Amino acid sequence: MKRLLVAFVCAVAAALPAGVAATAAAAAAPAHLLVYAQEWSLWPSRTSVPAGKVIVQLWNRGQDAHDLRIRKLDARGQMIGPVLDEVRITLSGHVSQATWHLTAGRYELYCSMPGHLKMGMHARLTVTAT
C-alpha cells in the first residue's frame, strides 16, 4: 500500500507543468525578518520582504526594554493610519516573535517606548507585490 501511495504521488508530481510545485511551495513559505534593537537604533536584516505572511523577530541587544511597531508611509514618507502590527515589549537580551500579514507598500518600523522613536529607533521596510 505504501509503495502504491509513493508511486501515485510521483506520478502526480511528474504530470504537473515544470515549476508549478516549486512555485506553490515558495508562495506558501512565509518571509522572515529579524530586527536588532539597541539604544537608539533598529537594524532590520533586510530592507524588503514579499507581501503576505512575514515572521518578525525582535532581538533586543540593548539595555532598555524595546518593542516593534509598523505603520504605512504616504508618498512623502510620513507615517499614516493606525499601527498595523507589533512585536510585544522585549526585555534586554531576549527575542520576541510575531507573525504579520503585510500588503505591498512602504512602511516604517519603530520602537514605541517613550522617546525611543525621536532618539532614532526607526527603519524603513518595503513590501513588494508577490
Secondary structure, DSSP 8 states (H G I E B T S, - for coil): -HHHHHHHHHHHHHHS-TTHHHHHHHHHS-EEEEEEEETTEEEES-SEEESEEEEEEEEE-SSS-EEEEEEEE-TTS-EEEEEEEEEEEE-TT-EEEEEEEE-SEEEEEE--STTTTTTT-EEEEEEE--
